[in-house]
Amino acid sequence: RSLTALTTQPLIIADGTQYEPISEVPTKDTGTSLGNVFNNGKRYGTRTISITFDVIDTPEGLTMVLDILKQYKIRATFFVNGEFIRRYGDMARLLSTSGHEIASLFYAPIDLSDTRYRVDANFIKRGLARNEDEYLNATGKELSSLWHAPFYIISPEIVSAASSAGYKTIGRDLDPFDWVGKSDMRRSYV
């Protein structure tokens, strides 16, 4: 939506518009220090999109989301943290039987860049293991080997620690502003 022109443009164009061609050959890794982080998907083959949900504080709306995804036969990845699992074991069990991928969002929703925490490899591994234990105890199932840090905080040390624990780190290139509430949105458009 463009507020300056007061128009809406579709995200999916169905009128035969041609998109930039996609190479069938994988491109070379750029060799960045965070090369083990998955950002924006692959750059070759077919066009795909991933839908993810962070399940943190409340189960509000979760059953409705699951129903809509089921209705449209869409598979998503749900990132859950240990506090949610502990508080809402019944909802964790519902997610575990939903057919969606369930991944780790660490044990607690803490900012890993906050200097109050001593974030080292051991801290990351313990937080991931504790989340695995909570999920297994609540559901009898294992989490997938995907994770992202709370608030998508990322550093070479965090990625390396997660990798050594068997996890693939998911990054984010674009901020969806899903953390912005309606009142914040209204204030920013005044």
C-alpha positions as CSV (number, residue, x, y, z in Angstrom):
1,R,0.0,0.0,0.0
2,S,1.3,3.4,-0.9
3,L,0.2,6.1,1.4
4,T,1.5,8.9,-0.8
5,A,-0.5,7.8,-3.9
6,L,-3.3,6.1,-1.9
7,T,-3.1,3.0,-4.1
8,T,-2.6,-0.7,-3.4
9,Q,-0.4,-2.9,-5.6
10,P,-0.8,-6.6,-5.7
11,L,2.0,-8.8,-4.4
12,I,1.2,-11.6,-6.8
13,I,0.7,-10.5,-10.4
14,A,-1.5,-13.0,-12.3
15,D,-1.7,-11.3,-15.7
16,G,1.3,-13.1,-17.3
17,T,3.9,-10.5,-16.2
18,Q,7.4,-11.9,-16.9
19,Y,9.8,-12.1,-14.0
20,E,13.5,-12.0,-14.1
21,P,14.7,-15.5,-15.1
22,I,16.1,-17.8,-12.4
23,S,19.3,-19.7,-13.1
24,E,19.2,-23.5,-13.0
25,V,22.7,-23.5,-11.6
26,P,23.5,-22.7,-8.0
27,T,25.6,-19.6,-7.5
28,K,28.8,-19.7,-5.6
29,D,28.8,-19.0,-1.8
30,T,29.9,-15.5,-1.1
31,G,32.1,-16.7,1.7
32,T,30.7,-14.3,4.3
33,S,31.4,-14.9,8.0
34,L,27.8,-15.9,8.4
35,G,27.7,-18.3,5.5
36,N,25.9,-20.9,7.6
37,V,22.8,-18.6,7.9
38,F,19.8,-19.2,5.7
39,N,18.6,-15.9,4.3
40,N,16.1,-15.4,1.5
41,G,16.2,-19.0,0.2
42,K,17.9,-20.3,-2.9
43,R,18.8,-18.3,-5.9
44,Y,18.2,-21.0,-8.5
45,G,15.6,-23.4,-9.7
46,T,11.9,-22.8,-8.9
47,R,10.5,-19.8,-7.0
48,T,9.4,-20.7,-3.5
49,I,8.3,-18.9,-0.5
50,S,8.5,-19.9,3.2
51,I,5.9,-19.0,5.7
52,T,7.0,-18.9,9.3
53,F,5.4,-18.1,12.6
54,D,7.0,-17.3,16.0
55,V,5.0,-18.7,18.8
56,I,6.1,-16.9,22.0
57,D,3.8,-15.3,24.4
58,T,0.2,-16.4,23.8
59,P,-1.7,-19.1,21.9
60,E,-4.2,-16.4,20.8
61,G,-5.2,-16.9,17.2
62,L,-3.1,-20.1,16.8
63,T,-5.9,-22.5,16.1
64,M,-7.4,-20.0,13.6
65,V,-4.0,-19.8,11.8
66,L,-3.7,-23.6,11.8
67,D,-7.2,-23.9,10.4
68,I,-6.5,-21.5,7.5
69,L,-3.2,-23.2,6.6
70,K,-5.0,-26.5,6.6
71,Q,-7.9,-25.1,4.4
72,Y,-5.4,-23.9,1.8
73,K,-3.1,-26.9,2.2
74,I,-0.1,-24.7,3.1
75,R,2.7,-26.1,5.2
76,A,4.6,-23.6,7.4
77,T,7.4,-23.6,10.0
78,F,6.5,-22.6,13.6
79,F,9.3,-21.5,15.8
80,V,8.4,-22.1,19.5
81,N,10.3,-21.2,22.6
82,G,10.4,-23.1,25.9
83,E,8.3,-20.7,27.9
84,F,5.4,-21.1,25.5
85,I,5.8,-24.9,25.5
86,R,5.9,-24.9,29.3
87,R,2.8,-22.6,29.7
88,Y,0.7,-24.0,26.9
89,G,1.6,-27.7,26.6
90,D,-1.8,-28.5,25.0
91,M,-1.0,-26.0,22.2
92,A,2.5,-27.4,21.8
93,R,0.9,-30.9,21.3
94,L,-1.6,-29.4,18.8
95,L,1.3,-28.0,16.8
96,S,3.2,-31.3,17.0
97,T,0.4,-33.1,15.3
98,S,-0.5,-30.4,12.8
99,G,1.9,-31.6,10.0
100,H,3.9,-28.4,10.1
101,E,7.6,-28.1,10.8
102,I,8.2,-27.1,14.4
103,A,11.6,-25.4,15.1
104,S,13.4,-23.8,18.0
105,L,13.1,-20.2,19.1
106,F,15.5,-20.8,22.0
107,Y,14.3,-21.4,25.5
108,A,13.4,-17.8,26.5
109,P,12.6,-14.7,24.5
110,I,15.8,-12.8,25.5
111,D,17.9,-10.4,23.5
112,L,21.1,-12.3,22.9
113,S,22.9,-8.9,22.3
114,D,22.0,-7.7,25.8
115,T,25.1,-7.2,27.8
116,R,23.4,-8.5,30.9
117,Y,23.9,-12.0,29.5
118,R,27.2,-13.8,29.0
119,V,26.4,-15.2,25.6
120,D,28.9,-17.8,24.7
121,A,28.8,-21.2,22.9
122,N,27.8,-23.0,26.1
123,F,24.9,-20.5,26.8
124,I,23.5,-21.1,23.2
125,K,23.8,-24.8,23.4
126,R,22.2,-25.0,26.8
127,G,19.3,-22.8,25.7
128,L,18.7,-24.9,22.6
129,A,19.0,-28.2,24.6
130,R,16.5,-26.9,27.2
131,N,14.0,-26.0,24.5
132,E,14.4,-29.5,23.0
133,D,13.8,-31.0,26.4
134,E,10.7,-28.9,27.0
135,Y,9.2,-29.8,23.6
136,L,10.0,-33.5,24.0
137,N,8.5,-33.6,27.5
138,A,5.3,-31.9,26.3
139,T,4.8,-33.6,23.0
140,G,6.9,-36.8,22.8
141,K,8.4,-35.5,19.6
142,E,11.6,-33.8,18.5
143,L,12.0,-30.3,17.2
144,S,13.5,-29.9,13.7
145,S,17.1,-28.9,13.4
146,L,16.2,-25.3,12.4
147,W,16.3,-22.3,14.8
148,H,16.5,-18.6,14.9
149,A,17.6,-16.5,17.8
150,P,15.0,-14.3,19.5
151,F,14.7,-11.0,17.6
152,Y,16.9,-12.6,14.9
153,I,20.0,-11.5,16.8
154,I,23.0,-13.0,14.9
155,S,26.7,-13.2,15.2
156,P,29.4,-15.6,14.0
157,E,29.7,-16.9,17.6
158,I,25.9,-17.6,17.9
159,V,25.8,-19.3,14.4
160,S,28.9,-21.4,15.2
161,A,27.5,-22.5,18.6
162,A,24.2,-23.5,17.0
163,S,25.9,-25.3,14.2
164,S,28.0,-27.3,16.6
165,A,24.8,-28.3,18.4
166,G,23.4,-29.6,15.0
167,Y,21.2,-26.6,14.2
168,K,20.8,-24.6,11.0
169,T,20.4,-20.9,11.8
170,I,17.6,-19.0,10.0
171,G,18.3,-15.4,9.3
172,R,16.0,-12.5,8.2
173,D,16.8,-10.0,5.5
174,L,13.6,-8.1,5.6
175,D,11.8,-6.9,8.8
176,P,8.1,-7.7,8.5
177,F,7.4,-5.3,11.3
178,D,5.3,-8.1,12.9
179,W,6.4,-6.7,16.3
180,V,4.7,-3.3,15.6
181,G,1.3,-3.0,17.2
182,K,-1.7,-1.2,15.7
183,S,-1.2,1.9,17.9
184,D,2.4,2.2,16.8
185,M,1.4,2.0,13.2
186,R,-1.2,4.7,13.7
187,R,1.3,7.0,15.3
188,S,3.8,6.5,12.5
189,Y,1.3,7.5,9.8
190,V,0.1,10.7,11.4
